[in-house]
């Protein structure tokens, strides 16, 4: 069973996810995230940011592509169902997976909540964008 991929919607959802990341790890939780990770501004300045941002966008593009495909398997879900599916994917697969990693890595609960919250919001936003642009 094939589903139509909505390429413009996929691209827009990836951009929206990337924008959420800019806000989430910038003015909203950037300082707290850096403190929990033990990253200083000097450390951050040494990173290859074009590579980091480029790969982050590429990964968001893959996620939005797969989410569009998943939503397509439901036929024509309305906005509410699209957000529920996207949020369910985030909660059921992403949050639980990073939760296991964070437990064994002994990461803080604060860091987990920042990162897990980000993924739930990103997937819900992607679900909205994909639904509105289908």
Protein Blocks (a to p, Z undefined) as FASTA:
>chain_A
ZZdddfklmmmmmmmmmmmmmmmmmmmmmmmmmmmnopafklmmmpcfklmmmmmmmmmm
mmmmmmmmmmmmnopacfklmmmmmmmmmmmmmmmmmmmmmmmnopafklmmmmmmmmmm
mmmmmmmmmmmmZZ
